Amino acid sequence: MKKILIITYYWIPSGGAGVQRWVKFTKYLRHFGYEPVIYTPENPEYPSIDHSFSKDIPEGIEILKTPIWEPYEIYRKLTGKKGEKINAGFISENKKQSLKDKISIWIRGNFLIPDPRKFWIKPSVKFLTEYIKSNNIEAVISTGPPHSMHMIGLGLKKNIPGLKWIADFRDPWTNIDFYKDLNLTWLADRTHHRLERKVIQTADAVVVVSKGMEEEFRVLNPKQLTVIPNGFDTEDTGTKAIEPDKKFTISHIGTLNAARNPKTVWIALSELIQENADLKNALEIHLIGKTDFSVLEEINACGLKENLVKTDYLTHHEAIKRQQSSQVLMLLINQSANAKGILTGKFFEYLAAKRPIIGIGPTDGDAAEILNQTQAGTMVDFDDVEKAKEVITDFYNKYKNNQLHIQSGPIEKFSRKSLTGELAELIKTLTNNKVIV
């Protein structure tokens, strides 16, 4: 089989969304004639742990690991958060940012460019340059964020003539929702944009996860730009029907930061339970995963505290079951400049769960388009409280009559195996069956 090298920060036993995309590609690449070799840190800082993904890794996969130094212990000492996990995406579960937090974020944005994993770039380039020269590697793929992985890819591309390099962006770089929260100086901002442009223009191909991201990246003139979205694994979602919850459950599974806080839903539910006592008694709001304190404050302010069921973390396997048993699933898009192009991996698992979806986000975005195509649910604009009330009322009436189900359209093209086939075709096109030595 032809070998490809995958550079990824997130790997087993990491939990969360960052690990899933390349675990699943790795699972199916052998079906298409490629042998993945994984390069990942020996001692990474993961916000959550989930060993359940181990079952997805084929036997005998080569995994290369080298030590990484990350400045998080300094951060913990500075902020007084000794022993705490570092949350992704500026999640604050307990309080507002302190002055020390703000100073730490300013240092992170302006000095740790492109991110706190920058100290792994040079040693990784040195190690992998020797490895690639000693092994028959067909192509190198870097996946980010963190975008230091792309900087490793860039270094390898410079060191090894003829090496084919694919840069996979699971999220944007300078257009990500929290970029403005880094409080960058003009010099740091220019540096981030310069590095982003260098990566995108040097890579032999850039892969993004949505059409919206494709439009954003095209203006940076990549050599080749391909959309391969996230998806769902049929072996995870299964074929056995799971009985829906007895209560009228509205669930969000995954990280819920301030930019995703669905104030429209909380206001709509607050008004609806005042109008309908039966709904108040039947309603359960399930939030599963890391949740910003601002979300919980809003829920309390809307009088929904008694209806809230909070779960800090579930394994991926357990989360899939919860998706399938929930009466309604909440799809929350970040209220940010790149909102139209956001397509999370969770969204496709929602589709596979075949439960009604209420989305809060752009009604003309990529997620809304797929919801309409599959008839899996309805996207409500960020501030449209009346529409949210209308959708929730419709779902609740169907729930009471035992008719809350959907007949979703074809979603097979979003299976992880099918998407891996698209990736394999891209690799084949780039390498033209020539092995790099």
C-alpha positions as CSV (number, residue, x, y, z in Angstrom):
1,M,0.0,0.0,0.0
2,K,1.1,3.6,-0.6
3,K,1.9,5.4,2.6
4,I,0.7,8.9,3.6
5,L,1.8,10.8,6.6
6,I,-0.9,12.6,8.7
7,I,0.2,15.4,11.0
8,T,-2.4,15.9,13.7
9,Y,-2.3,17.4,17.2
10,Y,-5.5,15.6,18.3
11,W,-5.4,11.9,18.5
12,I,-6.5,9.1,20.7
13,P,-7.2,9.4,23.6
14,S,-8.4,12.9,22.9
15,G,-12.1,13.5,23.2
16,G,-14.1,16.2,21.4
17,A,-14.7,17.1,17.8
18,G,-11.0,17.8,16.8
19,V,-10.0,14.1,16.9
20,Q,-12.9,12.5,15.0
21,R,-12.3,13.6,11.4
22,W,-8.9,12.0,11.1
23,V,-9.6,9.0,13.2
24,K,-12.4,8.2,10.8
25,F,-10.3,8.9,7.7
26,T,-7.6,6.6,9.1
27,K,-10.2,3.9,9.7
28,Y,-11.2,3.7,6.1
29,L,-8.0,4.7,4.1
30,R,-6.9,1.1,3.7
31,H,-10.1,0.4,1.8
32,F,-8.8,2.8,-0.9
33,G,-5.2,1.6,-1.1
34,Y,-3.5,4.0,1.3
35,E,-1.6,3.2,4.5
36,P,-1.8,6.1,7.0
37,V,1.1,6.9,9.2
38,I,0.1,9.2,12.1
39,Y,2.4,11.8,13.6
40,T,1.2,13.3,16.9
41,P,2.6,14.6,20.2
42,E,3.7,12.3,22.9
43,N,2.4,14.4,25.8
44,P,-0.3,16.7,24.5
45,E,-2.7,18.9,26.4
46,Y,-6.2,17.6,25.7
47,P,-9.4,19.3,27.1
48,S,-11.1,15.9,27.4
49,I,-10.3,12.2,27.2
50,D,-12.3,9.6,25.3
51,H,-10.8,6.1,24.8
52,S,-13.8,4.9,22.8
53,F,-12.2,5.9,19.5
54,S,-9.6,3.3,19.9
55,K,-11.9,0.7,18.3
56,D,-11.7,2.7,15.0
57,I,-8.0,2.3,14.5
58,P,-7.1,-0.6,12.2
59,E,-4.5,-3.0,13.6
60,G,-0.9,-2.3,12.8
61,I,-1.2,1.4,12.1
62,E,2.2,3.1,12.6
63,I,2.0,6.0,15.1
64,L,5.0,8.3,15.5
65,K,5.2,10.4,18.6
66,T,7.7,13.0,19.8
67,P,7.6,15.2,22.9
68,I,5.9,18.6,22.8
69,W,6.4,21.5,25.2
70,E,3.3,23.7,25.7
71,P,3.3,26.8,28.0
72,Y,0.1,25.8,29.8
73,E,1.7,25.3,33.2
74,I,2.9,28.9,33.0
75,Y,-0.7,29.9,32.1
76,R,-2.0,28.0,35.1
77,K,0.4,29.6,37.5
78,L,-0.3,33.0,36.2
79,T,-4.1,32.6,36.4
80,G,-4.2,30.5,39.5
81,K,-5.9,27.6,37.7
82,K,-3.5,24.8,38.9
83,G,-4.6,21.4,37.7
84,E,-7.4,22.6,35.5
85,K,-7.9,21.4,31.9
86,I,-7.5,24.1,29.3
87,N,-10.8,24.5,27.4
88,A,-10.9,25.1,23.7
89,G,-12.6,28.1,22.1
90,F,-12.4,30.5,25.1
91,I,-14.9,28.5,27.1
92,S,-15.2,29.8,30.7
93,E,-17.4,27.5,32.8
94,N,-17.4,29.3,36.1
95,K,-16.8,33.1,35.8
96,K,-16.0,36.0,33.6
97,Q,-12.5,36.6,32.4
98,S,-10.2,38.1,35.1
99,L,-7.5,40.6,34.3
100,K,-5.0,37.7,34.5
101,D,-7.0,35.8,31.9
102,K,-7.1,38.7,29.6
103,I,-3.3,39.2,29.9
104,S,-2.7,35.5,29.2
105,I,-4.9,35.7,26.1
106,W,-3.1,38.8,24.9
107,I,0.2,37.0,25.3
108,R,-1.2,33.9,23.5
109,G,-2.4,35.9,20.5
110,N,0.6,38.2,20.1
111,F,3.6,36.0,21.0
112,L,2.5,32.4,20.5
113,I,1.9,32.6,16.7
114,P,0.2,30.8,15.3
115,D,-0.7,29.1,18.6
116,P,0.8,27.6,21.8
117,R,2.0,24.5,19.9
118,K,4.5,26.6,18.0
119,F,7.5,25.1,19.9
120,W,6.8,21.7,18.3
121,I,7.3,23.0,14.8
122,K,11.1,23.0,14.4
123,P,11.8,19.7,16.1
124,S,8.9,18.0,14.2
125,V,10.2,19.3,10.8
126,K,13.7,18.0,11.6
127,F,12.4,14.6,12.8
128,L,9.9,14.1,9.9
129,T,12.4,15.3,7.2
130,E,14.6,12.3,8.1
131,Y,11.6,10.0,8.4
132,I,10.2,10.9,5.0
133,K,13.6,10.5,3.3
134,S,14.0,7.0,4.8
135,N,10.4,5.8,4.0
136,N,8.3,5.7,0.9
137,I,5.8,8.4,1.7
138,E,3.2,9.2,-1.0
139,A,2.0,12.5,0.5
140,V,1.9,14.5,3.7
141,I,-1.4,15.8,5.2
142,S,-1.5,18.4,8.0
143,T,-4.8,19.1,9.8
144,G,-5.6,22.2,11.9
145,P,-6.3,23.9,14.1
146,P,-4.0,24.1,15.8
147,H,-2.4,25.7,12.8
148,S,1.2,24.9,14.0
149,M,0.5,21.5,12.2
150,H,0.3,23.4,8.9
151,M,3.6,25.1,9.8
152,I,5.2,21.7,10.1
153,G,3.8,20.8,6.7
154,L,5.2,24.0,5.3
155,G,8.6,23.2,6.7
156,L,8.6,19.8,5.2
157,K,7.5,21.1,1.8
158,K,10.5,23.4,1.8
159,N,12.9,20.7,2.9
160,I,11.9,17.9,0.5
161,P,11.7,18.6,-3.2
162,G,8.7,17.1,-4.9
163,L,6.9,16.3,-1.7
164,K,3.1,16.5,-2.1
165,W,1.4,18.3,0.8
166,I,-2.3,18.7,1.6
167,A,-3.4,21.2,4.2
168,D,-6.7,20.2,5.8
169,F,-8.6,23.0,7.6
170,R,-11.3,21.8,10.0
171,D,-11.8,25.5,11.0
172,P,-10.7,28.8,9.5
173,W,-7.5,30.5,10.7
174,T,-7.9,34.3,10.8
175,N,-11.7,34.1,10.2
176,I,-12.4,31.8,13.1
177,D,-15.0,33.1,15.6
178,F,-12.6,33.8,18.5
179,Y,-9.9,35.5,16.4
180,K,-11.0,38.9,17.5
181,D,-10.9,37.8,21.2
182,L,-7.1,37.4,20.9
183,N,-6.7,41.2,21.1
184,L,-4.0,41.2,18.5
185,T,-1.7,44.1,17.8
186,W,-1.5,45.2,14.1
187,L,1.9,43.4,13.8
188,A,0.6,40.1,15.2
189,D,-2.5,40.3,13.0
190,R,-0.3,40.9,10.0
191,T,1.8,37.9,11.0
192,H,-1.2,35.6,11.3
193,H,-2.5,36.7,7.9
194,R,1.0,36.3,6.3
195,L,1.4,32.8,7.7
196,E,-2.1,31.8,6.7
197,R,-1.5,33.0,3.1
198,K,1.9,31.3,2.9
199,V,0.4,27.9,4.0
200,I,-2.6,28.2,1.6
201,Q,-0.5,29.2,-1.4
202,T,2.3,26.7,-0.8
203,A,0.3,23.6,-0.2
204,D,-0.4,21.4,-3.2
205,A,-4.0,21.2,-2.2
206,V,-6.1,22.8,0.5
207,V,-9.1,20.9,1.9
208,V,-12.0,22.7,3.8
209,V,-15.2,21.4,5.3
210,S,-17.8,23.6,3.8
211,K,-18.7,25.7,0.7
212,G,-18.6,28.8,2.9
213,M,-15.0,28.1,3.8
214,E,-14.2,27.4,0.2
215,E,-15.4,30.9,-0.7
216,E,-13.3,32.4,2.1
217,F,-10.1,30.6,1.1
218,R,-10.4,31.0,-2.7
219,V,-9.5,34.7,-2.4
220,L,-6.1,33.6,-1.0
221,N,-5.3,31.8,-4.3
222,P,-4.6,28.2,-3.3
223,K,-3.2,25.9,-6.0
224,Q,-6.1,23.5,-5.5
225,L,-9.1,23.9,-3.2
226,T,-11.4,21.0,-2.3
227,V,-14.5,20.6,-0.1
228,I,-14.6,17.4,1.9
229,P,-17.1,17.9,4.8
230,N,-17.3,16.1,8.1
231,G,-19.7,13.2,8.3
232,F,-21.1,10.3,10.2
233,D,-19.9,6.7,10.6
234,T,-22.6,4.2,9.9
235,E,-20.9,1.8,12.3
236,D,-21.4,4.4,15.1
237,T,-25.0,5.3,14.3
238,G,-26.1,1.7,13.9
239,T,-29.3,0.3,12.5
240,K,-31.1,-0.6,15.8
241,A,-33.9,1.8,16.6
242,I,-33.5,3.6,20.0
243,E,-36.7,4.6,21.9
244,P,-37.2,8.3,22.1
245,D,-37.2,10.0,25.6
246,K,-40.4,10.1,27.5
247,K,-40.0,13.8,28.2
248,F,-40.0,16.5,25.6
249,T,-36.2,16.7,25.4
250,I,-34.4,19.4,23.5
251,S,-30.7,18.5,23.4
252,H,-27.4,20.1,22.4
253,I,-24.4,17.7,22.3
254,G,-21.0,19.3,22.3
255,T,-19.1,22.4,23.4
256,L,-21.4,25.4,23.9
257,N,-19.4,28.6,23.9
258,A,-20.7,32.2,24.2
259,A,-20.8,32.7,20.4
260,R,-23.3,29.8,20.1
261,N,-25.5,30.8,23.0
262,P,-29.0,30.5,21.6
263,K,-30.7,33.3,23.4
264,T,-33.6,33.1,20.8
265,V,-34.4,29.6,22.0
266,W,-34.2,30.5,25.7
267,I,-36.5,33.5,25.2
268,A,-38.9,31.4,23.0
269,L,-39.1,28.6,25.6
270,S,-39.5,31.1,28.4
271,E,-42.6,32.6,26.7
272,L,-44.0,29.2,25.7
273,I,-43.9,27.7,29.2
274,Q,-45.7,30.7,30.6
275,E,-48.4,30.2,28.0
276,N,-48.5,26.4,28.4
277,A,-48.2,24.7,31.8
278,D,-48.1,21.2,30.2
279,L,-45.1,22.1,28.1
280,K,-43.3,23.4,31.3
281,N,-43.9,20.0,32.9
282,A,-42.8,18.0,29.9
283,L,-39.8,20.1,28.9
284,E,-36.2,19.0,29.6
285,I,-33.2,21.0,28.1
286,H,-30.2,18.7,27.8
287,L,-26.8,20.4,27.5
288,I,-24.1,17.7,27.1
289,G,-20.5,19.0,27.1
290,K,-18.5,22.0,28.1
291,T,-20.8,25.0,28.5
292,D,-19.9,28.7,29.0
293,F,-21.1,30.3,32.1
294,S,-23.0,33.0,30.0
295,V,-25.3,30.2,28.6
296,L,-26.2,29.1,32.1
297,E,-26.8,32.6,33.2
298,E,-29.2,33.2,30.3
299,I,-31.1,30.0,31.0
300,N,-31.5,31.0,34.7
301,A,-32.6,34.6,33.6
302,C,-35.3,33.0,31.4
303,G,-36.7,30.9,34.2
304,L,-35.6,27.6,32.7
305,K,-33.3,26.4,35.4
306,E,-35.7,23.7,36.6
307,N,-35.9,22.3,33.1
308,L,-32.1,22.1,32.6
309,V,-30.3,18.8,32.7
310,K,-26.5,19.4,32.5
311,T,-23.9,16.7,31.7
312,D,-20.3,17.7,31.5
313,Y,-19.1,15.0,29.1
314,L,-20.1,11.7,27.5
315,T,-18.0,9.4,25.4
316,H,-18.7,9.5,21.7
317,H,-20.6,6.3,21.8
318,E,-22.9,7.5,24.6
319,A,-23.4,10.9,22.8
320,I,-24.6,9.1,19.7
321,K,-27.2,7.3,21.8
322,R,-28.3,10.5,23.4
323,Q,-28.7,12.1,19.9
324,Q,-30.9,9.2,18.8
325,S,-33.1,9.3,21.9
326,S,-33.7,13.0,22.1
327,Q,-37.0,14.3,21.0
328,V,-35.4,17.4,19.4
329,L,-31.8,18.2,18.6
330,M,-30.4,21.8,18.7
331,L,-27.9,22.8,16.0
332,L,-26.2,26.0,17.1
333,I,-24.1,28.0,14.7
334,N,-21.6,30.5,16.0
335,Q,-22.8,34.1,15.7
336,S,-19.7,35.2,13.9
337,A,-18.4,36.5,10.5
338,N,-17.9,32.9,9.2
339,A,-21.3,31.7,10.3
340,K,-22.6,30.8,6.8
341,G,-19.8,28.3,6.3
342,I,-19.9,26.5,9.6
343,L,-20.6,22.7,9.2
344,T,-19.6,20.8,12.4
345,G,-19.1,17.0,12.5
346,K,-21.9,16.9,15.0
347,F,-24.4,18.2,12.4
348,F,-24.0,15.1,10.3
349,E,-24.4,12.8,13.2
350,Y,-27.6,14.7,14.0
351,L,-28.8,13.9,10.5
352,A,-28.0,10.2,11.0
353,A,-29.8,10.2,14.3
354,K,-33.0,10.9,12.3
355,R,-34.5,13.2,15.0
356,P,-36.0,16.6,14.3
357,I,-33.5,19.5,14.3
358,I,-34.0,23.1,15.2
359,G,-31.0,25.1,14.0
360,I,-30.1,28.6,15.1
361,G,-28.0,30.4,12.5
362,P,-28.0,31.9,9.1
363,T,-31.0,30.8,7.1
364,D,-29.0,31.1,3.9
365,G,-25.9,29.3,5.2
366,D,-24.4,25.9,4.4
367,A,-26.1,24.1,7.3
368,A,-29.5,25.6,6.4
369,E,-29.1,24.4,2.8
370,I,-28.5,20.8,3.9
371,L,-31.4,20.9,6.4
372,N,-33.7,22.0,3.6
373,Q,-32.3,19.3,1.2
374,T,-32.7,16.5,3.7
375,Q,-35.9,17.9,5.3
376,A,-34.3,17.0,8.7
377,G,-35.4,20.2,10.4
378,T,-35.6,24.0,10.3
379,M,-33.0,26.8,10.6
380,V,-34.1,29.8,12.5
381,D,-32.4,33.1,12.2
382,F,-30.3,34.3,15.3
383,D,-32.9,36.8,16.4
384,D,-36.2,35.4,15.2
385,V,-38.0,34.5,18.4
386,E,-41.4,34.2,16.8
387,K,-40.1,31.6,14.3
388,A,-38.4,29.7,17.1
389,K,-41.7,29.6,19.0
390,E,-43.5,28.4,15.9
391,V,-41.0,25.5,15.3
392,I,-40.9,24.4,18.9
393,T,-44.7,24.5,19.2
394,D,-45.0,22.4,16.1
395,F,-42.5,19.9,17.4
396,Y,-44.3,19.8,20.8
397,N,-47.7,19.2,19.3
398,K,-46.4,16.3,17.3
399,Y,-44.6,15.0,20.4
400,K,-47.9,15.0,22.3
401,N,-49.6,13.1,19.4
402,N,-46.7,10.6,19.1
403,Q,-46.0,11.9,15.6
404,L,-42.6,13.6,16.2
405,H,-40.5,12.0,13.5
406,I,-38.9,12.9,10.2
407,Q,-38.4,11.3,6.9
408,S,-34.9,12.6,6.1
409,G,-33.6,12.7,2.5
410,P,-30.5,10.9,1.3
411,I,-27.5,11.4,3.5
412,E,-25.3,8.5,2.3
413,K,-22.8,10.9,0.6
414,F,-21.9,12.1,4.1
415,S,-20.8,8.7,5.4
416,R,-17.2,8.7,6.6
417,K,-16.3,5.9,4.2
418,S,-17.7,7.7,1.2
419,L,-15.8,10.9,2.2
420,T,-12.6,8.9,2.7
421,G,-13.0,7.8,-0.9
422,E,-13.1,11.5,-2.0
423,L,-9.9,12.1,0.0
424,A,-8.2,9.1,-1.6
425,E,-9.1,10.5,-5.1
426,L,-7.5,13.8,-4.2
427,I,-4.3,12.1,-3.1
428,K,-4.2,10.0,-6.2
429,T,-4.7,13.1,-8.4
430,L,-1.9,15.0,-6.7
431,T,0.6,12.2,-6.6
432,N,-0.2,10.7,-10.0
433,N,0.9,7.4,-8.6
434,K,4.4,8.6,-8.1
435,V,6.1,7.7,-4.8
436,I,8.1,10.4,-3.0
437,V,11.5,9.1,-1.9
